[in-house]
Each structure stands twice: as C-alpha cells, then as structure tokens.
Amino acid sequence: TQRILLWSLWAILLVLVLPLYAQLGLERAFDYANLGGAVGGIDFRVYYLTSELFLKGQNFYDPSLQIQAMRQHQLPVDDTIYLYPPLFPLLFLPFTYWPIEQAARVWYFVNLGLYLSALIVSLSALRFELRDPLTPCLMILGLLFVPALFNLYKGQVNALLLLLLVVAYVALLRGRPLATGVGVALAAWIKGVPALLFLLFLRKSHWKIIAAGIVATFGITFLLLLLMGPPPFQGFFDQALPSLAHPEPNPSNLSLRGFLSLLLTENAYADPLLVSPTLWSMASVLLSAALSASLFLASRRTADERTQSIEVGLAISLMPLVAPIGWLDLYTLAVFPLLVLVREWKEGRLGALRGVLALSSFLMLSNPRVVDLLTQLGLVLPLRHPLLIGLPLFGGLVIWALLVSLVLESRSAHPD
C-alpha cells in the first residue's frame, strides 16, 4: 500500500503538477507585455533591461534610462529601477542573447530548474528519503507554495538565492568553510539580506567561513570593477540605496518595513493607524534589529546537525522579514525553514500546538489574495485594514517564533 501511495504521488508530481508549470512558462512567462495588467515576467524585464544597459555601457540604475529601454521594447512604462548590487546584471547577460519574450521563457524554465534543485537539495540535507511518501508530497506542496509560484511567474531571482543558501548549508555540514562563505557571499551580492547568515557564523566563531566571505566579497568587487568600472557602484550608492530609505506601502510588500508603512504612512491601500513617517522609520529599524538579534541571542555556540539546521532555518526565515523591501516572492526562502519544521513534526518534537501553527504559517503565506476573495464576496468595509492585508507577514513571524522556540529548547537541553 505504501509503495502504491509513493508511486501515485510521484506520478501526480510528474504528470499533473510539472506540466501545469510548463504550460505557464510557455504561455504566460511574459504576459506583462500584453498591457493587460498581468505581472508575468515583470521582474525578469528589469533584469533583462538592466543587463542590456550594462552591455551598452550605460548606468543601469538611472530610472530615465530604464524608462527609455521600456519604450524601445514597447513595454508598459513605470518607474521601476534595479535596486540590488551590481553582480546579477553581469550573471544575467547570457539571457540578452535572445529577444526579450523568448528570453523570458528561457529564464522561466531555468528558474524552475533552480527551484526544483533547491527543493531536492533541501530535502536531501534534512534527511527526507525518496522511499518515504512524505517526500513527493512535500515536493508537490513546494510547487504549490504561492510565494514560489509568484517567484517563477514574475521572473524573480529568489530560487537562485534559496539554492545558494541550502548549498552553503550542506557545505557547512560537510566542514567546508570556503564553500560556505563563498556561497553566502554570492547570495548577499545578489540581494543583500542573505548576509544575515554571517551573524550566525559570528555567534559560533566560524572565523574561516567569515574570512572566506570577506575574501569572496573583495574578489567579486575587484572583478566587477575590472569589468564594469566604478559607475555601477556609484549608481548603486547614489540612486538605488537612497530609494530604500523611503516607505514603500503596498499589499505585496510584506517585509516588516513594508507592513509598517501600511500602518504608519499615508497610502492608497490601507487606512493607517497613525500617520508618522518618523515613527515608521524608527520602528522599522528597531524591530528589524530586534528580530536579527534574536538569531544571535538564541543560537548556540556549538550545535549538532539537527540544531544547526534549525539555526540556519531561523536565519533564512528572518531574511524576508527584515529585508528593506520584501515582496511576497521573497518568501520563497521560507521553504527551507518550513521543511525544517516538517522534519521536527515527523520526528515527534514539534507537538500538536506547534504543528497547527506551522500549518497555519504555510496557509497564511499561501493565501496573499484573501483580500481579493473577500472583495469578490462583497465584504468591502474591512478590506482597508492593514492587519488583514498582512497575513503573509504573520505567517513569516509564526515560522520565526517556532524556530526560536526549538533553538531555545535545544539550548536548554544541551547548554554550551
């Protein structure tokens, strides 16, 4: 019976779920270009245009040049700019070989491969067995996880981040500090927030990993200066970073800073509890710092493999929460922390209450469009309440709280 269930689940994955993703990639990978309000490929577009501008030797952080490039490709025009360090436009250059719509499909399937690889490496690192029916079930749920679906549909890069982080975790388990430090440094050079893992390494005095990360950072900086020169760095510090200092209120911006901007600044999406940009800025910094400090304070200096996985899961769970801008697709990173919680449940260490909370976190992260559903049902009055809009953030906070509780339990059972 178990064998029949096992093969049935793998068949569902291969025959039903993956073909649906393939159809989405073939038909809607770049439906953003159709002027219908869809977001298929909307972030891919930024990467593609940014790499094109780099090839032309132009400042890809300049909003006016981004707008000009959108018009040249006859795309909907908005004020979106590239906000991250200048490494990824270099890595993305091969995709500019194809016309933009064809490149969107190629990137979609590469992105799908990256996400599947991240799932497989995560399951293997956490000791899930292929013969266990739970493994294909988790693969299916991973592919149905709404943040991951958004990541693929929008053409975001978070699957690559997840893969780099879980590979770095595997290298950590195998005692390879060079690979660990380089993997985390690469992820941080794509989006800065993975650098949070170095806080954990600092707590554990993993000096070789920290040194590898520093050397990798200087090496990447030197390579980029050699290939690009100083202007991209100047554009990053003069144009991209300052834009992150301003509120970005949006129901899909579900980092702590994004959610607080709905609570504390004037916006078109929610009725703020209080309009105070100064309070927003202070609360964002203090609460993000407190969440980050929880990683340092809760983790142990020495830990077995199980506790290390919980601590790394805790660090990764914090990344979408403390990011300057955390669109829903950034919660793709929550896959690894959720798998850690599933393993704890499977081995009987989570308990009934925490098991229910873990399931609720998955559901909250997978239902970002509950507001749209309530609108369709005619429930208009409560919709502008920011606490309703923030469901995915609450799901991320539940994951963080559960992992903190598990780390503290391990610490009390095996003190340093």
C-alpha positions as CSV (number, residue, x, y, z in Angstrom):
1,T,0.0,0.0,0.0
2,Q,2.8,2.4,0.9
3,R,4.6,1.6,-2.4
4,I,1.4,2.3,-4.4
5,L,0.9,5.6,-2.5
6,L,4.6,6.5,-3.1
7,W,4.4,5.9,-6.9
8,S,1.0,7.7,-7.1
9,L,2.4,10.8,-5.5
10,W,5.4,10.8,-7.8
11,A,3.1,10.3,-10.8
12,I,0.9,13.3,-9.6
13,L,4.1,15.4,-9.5
14,L,5.4,14.4,-12.9
15,V,2.1,14.0,-14.8
16,L,0.0,16.8,-13.3
17,V,1.9,19.4,-11.4
18,L,5.0,19.9,-13.5
19,P,3.1,20.0,-16.8
20,L,1.0,22.9,-15.4
21,Y,4.2,24.8,-14.6
22,A,5.5,24.0,-18.1
23,Q,2.3,25.4,-19.6
24,L,2.5,28.5,-17.5
25,G,6.1,29.1,-18.7
26,L,5.2,28.5,-22.4
27,E,2.1,30.6,-22.5
28,R,2.4,33.3,-19.8
29,A,6.1,33.8,-19.0
30,F,5.9,37.4,-20.4
31,D,2.2,38.3,-20.4
32,Y,3.2,41.5,-18.6
33,A,4.0,42.8,-22.1
34,N,0.3,42.4,-23.2
35,L,-0.8,45.6,-21.4
36,G,-3.5,43.8,-19.5
37,G,-2.2,44.4,-16.0
38,A,-0.7,40.9,-15.6
39,V,2.7,40.5,-13.9
40,G,4.2,37.6,-15.8
41,G,7.8,38.4,-16.3
42,I,7.6,41.9,-14.7
43,D,10.8,41.4,-12.7
44,F,12.5,39.5,-15.4
45,R,12.0,42.6,-17.5
46,V,14.1,44.6,-15.0
47,Y,16.9,42.1,-15.1
48,Y,16.9,41.9,-18.9
49,L,16.8,45.7,-19.5
50,T,19.5,46.2,-16.8
51,S,21.8,43.7,-18.5
52,E,21.2,45.4,-21.8
53,L,22.1,48.8,-20.4
54,F,25.2,47.3,-18.9
55,L,26.2,45.9,-22.4
56,K,25.8,49.5,-23.8
57,G,28.0,50.9,-21.0
58,Q,25.1,52.9,-19.5
59,N,24.1,53.5,-15.9
60,F,21.5,50.8,-15.3
61,Y,20.5,52.4,-12.0
62,D,19.2,55.5,-13.9
63,P,15.4,55.5,-13.9
64,S,15.3,57.6,-17.1
65,L,17.4,55.1,-19.0
66,Q,15.2,52.2,-17.7
67,I,12.1,54.0,-19.0
68,Q,13.8,54.7,-22.3
69,A,14.6,51.0,-22.6
70,M,11.0,50.0,-21.8
71,R,9.7,52.2,-24.6
72,Q,12.2,50.8,-27.0
73,H,10.8,47.3,-26.3
74,Q,7.2,48.7,-26.4
75,L,6.6,47.6,-22.8
76,P,4.3,49.2,-20.2
77,V,6.2,52.1,-18.7
78,D,6.6,52.5,-14.9
79,D,9.2,53.9,-12.5
80,T,10.7,50.5,-11.5
81,I,14.5,50.6,-11.2
82,Y,17.1,47.9,-10.4
83,L,17.7,48.2,-6.6
84,Y,20.3,45.5,-5.8
85,P,24.1,45.2,-6.0
86,P,25.6,45.2,-9.5
87,L,26.6,41.5,-9.7
88,F,23.4,40.0,-11.0
89,P,23.2,42.1,-14.3
90,L,26.6,40.5,-15.2
91,L,25.3,37.0,-14.4
92,F,22.2,37.6,-16.4
93,L,24.0,38.7,-19.6
94,P,23.6,35.3,-21.4
95,F,19.8,35.9,-21.5
96,T,20.2,39.0,-23.6
97,Y,21.3,36.8,-26.4
98,W,17.6,36.1,-27.1
99,P,14.8,38.6,-27.9
100,I,13.0,39.6,-24.7
101,E,9.9,37.4,-25.0
102,Q,11.9,34.3,-25.9
103,A,14.4,35.1,-23.1
104,A,11.5,35.3,-20.6
105,R,10.6,31.7,-21.4
106,V,14.2,30.6,-21.2
107,W,14.6,32.3,-17.8
108,Y,11.3,30.8,-16.6
109,F,12.5,27.3,-17.2
110,V,16.0,27.9,-15.8
111,N,14.3,29.4,-12.7
112,L,12.0,26.4,-12.4
113,G,15.1,24.2,-12.6
114,L,16.8,26.2,-9.9
115,Y,13.8,25.9,-7.6
116,L,13.4,22.2,-8.1
117,S,17.1,21.8,-7.4
118,A,16.7,23.9,-4.2
119,L,13.8,21.6,-3.1
120,I,15.8,18.4,-3.8
121,V,18.9,19.6,-2.0
122,S,16.9,20.8,1.0
123,L,15.0,17.5,1.3
124,S,18.3,15.6,1.0
125,A,20.1,17.8,3.5
126,L,17.3,17.3,6.0
127,R,17.3,13.5,5.6
128,F,14.0,13.0,3.8
129,E,14.1,9.7,2.0
130,L,12.9,9.1,-1.6
131,R,11.1,5.9,-0.4
132,D,9.0,7.9,2.0
133,P,5.7,9.1,0.6
134,L,6.1,12.3,2.5
135,T,8.9,13.3,0.2
136,P,6.9,13.6,-3.1
137,C,4.1,15.1,-1.1
138,L,6.5,17.9,0.1
139,M,7.7,18.4,-3.5
140,I,4.1,18.9,-4.6
141,L,3.4,21.3,-1.8
142,G,6.6,23.1,-2.5
143,L,5.5,23.7,-6.1
144,L,2.0,24.8,-4.9
145,F,3.6,27.3,-2.4
146,V,2.2,30.6,-3.6
147,P,5.4,32.7,-3.0
148,A,7.4,30.2,-5.1
149,L,4.7,30.4,-7.8
150,F,4.9,34.2,-7.7
151,N,8.7,34.0,-7.9
152,L,8.5,31.9,-11.1
153,Y,5.7,33.9,-12.7
154,K,7.2,37.3,-12.1
155,G,10.7,36.1,-13.1
156,Q,12.3,36.9,-9.8
157,V,15.7,35.5,-8.6
158,N,14.8,34.1,-5.2
159,A,15.0,30.5,-6.3
160,L,18.7,31.1,-7.0
161,L,19.1,32.6,-3.6
162,L,17.4,29.6,-1.9
163,L,19.7,27.2,-3.8
164,L,22.9,29.1,-2.9
165,L,21.8,29.2,0.8
166,V,20.9,25.5,1.0
167,V,24.1,24.5,-0.8
168,A,26.0,26.7,1.7
169,Y,24.2,24.8,4.5
170,V,25.3,21.4,3.0
171,A,28.9,22.7,2.8
172,L,28.6,23.8,6.5
173,L,27.6,20.3,7.4
174,R,30.5,18.8,5.5
175,G,33.0,21.1,7.1
176,R,33.8,23.1,4.1
177,P,34.2,26.7,5.3
178,L,35.4,28.1,2.0
179,A,32.4,26.8,0.0
180,T,30.0,28.0,2.8
181,G,31.4,31.5,3.0
182,V,31.6,31.9,-0.8
183,G,28.0,30.6,-1.3
184,V,26.6,33.1,1.3
185,A,28.7,35.9,-0.1
186,L,27.4,35.3,-3.6
187,A,23.8,35.3,-2.4
188,A,24.4,38.5,-0.5
189,W,25.9,40.1,-3.7
190,I,22.6,39.3,-5.5
191,K,20.3,40.6,-2.7
192,G,22.0,41.9,0.4
193,V,19.8,40.3,3.0
194,P,21.5,36.8,2.9
195,A,24.4,38.5,4.7
196,L,22.3,37.9,7.8
197,L,23.8,34.4,7.9
198,F,27.2,35.8,8.8
199,L,25.6,37.0,12.1
200,L,25.1,33.3,12.9
201,F,28.6,32.4,11.9
202,L,29.9,35.2,14.1
203,R,27.9,33.8,17.1
204,K,29.5,30.4,16.5
205,S,33.0,31.9,15.9
206,H,33.2,30.3,12.5
207,W,36.1,32.6,11.6
208,K,37.1,30.6,8.5
209,I,33.7,31.0,7.0
210,I,33.6,34.7,7.8
211,A,37.1,35.1,6.3
212,A,36.0,33.2,3.1
213,G,33.0,35.5,2.8
214,I,35.2,38.6,3.2
215,V,37.7,37.3,0.6
216,A,34.9,36.4,-1.8
217,T,33.3,39.9,-1.3
218,F,36.6,41.6,-2.1
219,G,37.2,39.3,-5.1
220,I,33.7,40.0,-6.5
221,T,34.2,43.7,-6.0
222,F,37.6,43.6,-7.8
223,L,36.1,41.6,-10.7
224,L,33.1,44.0,-11.1
225,L,35.4,47.0,-11.0
226,L,37.6,45.3,-13.7
227,L,34.6,44.5,-15.9
228,M,32.3,47.5,-15.2
229,G,34.4,50.2,-13.7
230,P,33.3,52.5,-10.8
231,P,30.0,53.9,-12.3
232,P,27.7,51.0,-11.3
233,F,28.9,51.2,-7.8
234,Q,28.3,55.0,-7.8
235,G,24.8,54.4,-9.2
236,F,24.0,51.8,-6.6
237,F,25.1,54.1,-3.7
238,D,23.7,57.3,-5.2
239,Q,20.4,56.1,-6.7
240,A,19.4,52.6,-5.5
241,L,20.2,52.7,-1.8
242,P,18.6,56.1,-1.1
243,S,15.4,54.9,-2.6
244,L,15.2,52.1,0.0
245,A,15.1,54.8,2.8
246,H,11.5,55.8,1.7
247,P,8.3,54.0,2.6
248,E,7.0,51.5,0.0
249,P,3.4,50.9,1.1
250,N,1.9,48.1,-1.0
251,P,-0.1,45.0,0.0
252,S,2.5,42.8,-1.7
253,N,5.4,44.4,0.2
254,L,5.3,42.1,3.2
255,S,8.6,42.7,5.0
256,L,8.3,44.3,8.4
257,R,9.2,47.7,6.9
258,G,6.6,47.3,4.2
259,F,3.9,46.3,6.6
260,L,4.7,49.1,9.0
261,S,4.5,51.5,6.0
262,L,0.8,50.5,5.7
263,L,0.3,51.1,9.4
264,L,2.1,54.4,9.8
265,T,2.2,56.3,6.5
266,E,-0.4,57.7,4.1
267,N,-1.1,55.2,1.3
268,A,-3.7,54.2,-1.2
269,Y,-4.1,50.6,0.1
270,A,-5.0,50.7,3.8
271,D,-6.3,53.0,6.5
272,P,-3.1,53.8,8.6
273,L,-3.4,53.6,12.4
274,L,-1.2,56.7,12.6
275,V,0.5,58.8,10.0
276,S,4.0,59.3,11.2
277,P,6.9,58.7,8.8
278,T,9.4,59.3,11.6
279,L,7.8,56.7,13.8
280,W,7.8,54.3,10.7
281,S,11.5,54.8,10.3
282,M,12.3,54.3,13.9
283,A,10.0,51.3,14.4
284,S,11.3,49.6,11.2
285,V,15.0,49.9,12.4
286,L,14.4,48.9,16.0
287,L,12.1,45.9,15.3
288,S,14.2,44.6,12.4
289,A,17.3,44.9,14.7
290,A,15.5,43.1,17.5
291,L,14.5,40.3,15.1
292,S,18.0,40.0,13.8
293,A,19.4,40.0,17.4
294,S,17.2,37.0,18.2
295,L,19.3,34.9,15.9
296,F,22.5,35.8,17.8
297,L,21.0,35.5,21.2
298,A,19.0,32.3,20.7
299,S,21.6,30.2,18.8
300,R,24.2,28.1,20.5
301,R,28.0,28.4,20.1
302,T,28.3,24.7,19.4
303,A,25.4,22.5,18.0
304,D,24.7,19.1,16.5
305,E,23.4,18.7,12.9
306,R,19.8,18.9,13.9
307,T,20.2,22.2,15.9
308,Q,22.4,23.6,13.1
309,S,19.6,23.1,10.6
310,I,17.1,24.8,12.9
311,E,19.5,27.8,13.4
312,V,20.1,28.1,9.7
313,G,16.4,27.8,9.1
314,L,15.9,30.6,11.7
315,A,18.4,32.8,9.9
316,I,16.7,32.2,6.5
317,S,13.3,32.8,8.0
318,L,14.4,36.3,9.1
319,M,15.5,37.4,5.6
320,P,12.1,38.3,4.2
321,L,11.1,39.8,7.5
322,V,14.0,42.3,7.8
323,A,14.5,43.0,4.1
324,P,14.2,46.7,3.1
325,I,11.6,45.6,0.5
326,G,10.1,42.1,0.8
327,W,7.7,41.4,-2.0
328,L,5.7,38.2,-1.5
329,D,8.0,36.2,-3.8
330,L,10.9,36.7,-1.3
331,Y,9.1,34.3,1.0
332,T,10.2,31.6,-1.4
333,L,13.1,31.4,1.0
334,A,10.7,30.2,3.7
335,V,10.7,26.8,2.0
336,F,13.8,25.6,3.9
337,P,12.5,26.8,7.4
338,L,9.2,25.1,6.7
339,L,10.9,21.9,5.7
340,V,12.8,22.0,9.0
341,L,9.5,22.3,10.9
342,V,8.1,19.4,8.9
343,R,11.1,17.3,9.9
344,E,10.6,18.2,13.6
345,W,7.0,17.3,13.3
346,K,7.8,14.0,11.7
347,E,10.3,13.1,14.4
348,G,7.8,14.0,17.1
349,R,9.5,17.1,18.5
350,L,7.0,19.7,17.4
351,G,3.9,18.8,19.3
352,A,0.3,19.3,18.4
353,L,0.0,23.1,19.0
354,R,3.2,24.0,17.2
355,G,2.3,21.6,14.4
356,V,-1.0,23.5,13.9
357,L,0.9,26.8,14.0
358,A,3.4,25.5,11.4
359,L,0.5,24.5,9.1
360,S,-1.2,27.9,9.6
361,S,2.0,29.7,8.6
362,F,2.1,27.8,5.3
363,L,-1.6,28.7,4.7
364,M,-1.1,32.4,5.6
365,L,1.9,32.6,3.3
366,S,0.0,30.8,0.5
367,N,-3.1,33.0,0.7
368,P,-2.0,36.5,-0.1
369,R,-5.0,37.2,-2.2
370,V,-7.5,36.7,0.7
371,V,-8.3,40.4,0.3
372,D,-9.3,39.8,-3.3
373,L,-11.5,36.9,-2.3
374,L,-13.3,39.0,0.3
375,T,-13.8,41.8,-2.2
376,Q,-15.5,39.3,-4.6
377,L,-17.8,38.3,-1.7
378,G,-18.8,41.9,-1.3
379,L,-17.0,42.4,2.1
380,V,-15.6,45.8,1.3
381,L,-15.5,47.6,4.7
382,P,-12.8,45.7,6.5
383,L,-10.5,45.4,3.5
384,R,-8.5,48.5,4.0
385,H,-7.5,47.3,7.5
386,P,-3.7,46.7,7.3
387,L,-3.9,43.8,9.8
388,L,-5.9,41.9,7.2
389,I,-3.5,42.7,4.4
390,G,-0.5,41.5,6.5
391,L,-1.4,37.8,6.6
392,P,1.7,36.5,4.9
393,L,3.9,38.6,7.2
394,F,2.2,37.0,10.2
395,G,2.9,33.6,8.6
396,G,6.6,34.5,8.4
397,L,6.6,35.7,12.0
398,V,5.0,32.4,13.1
399,I,7.8,30.4,11.4
400,W,10.4,32.6,13.1
401,A,8.7,32.1,16.6
402,L,8.5,28.4,16.1
403,L,12.2,28.1,15.2
404,V,13.2,30.3,18.1
405,S,11.3,28.0,20.5
406,L,13.1,25.0,19.0
407,V,16.5,26.5,19.3
408,L,15.9,27.5,22.9
409,E,14.6,24.0,23.7
410,S,17.8,22.6,22.3
411,R,19.9,25.1,24.1
412,S,18.3,24.3,27.5
413,A,18.7,20.5,26.9
414,H,22.3,20.9,25.8
415,P,23.8,24.1,27.2
416,D,27.1,25.4,25.8
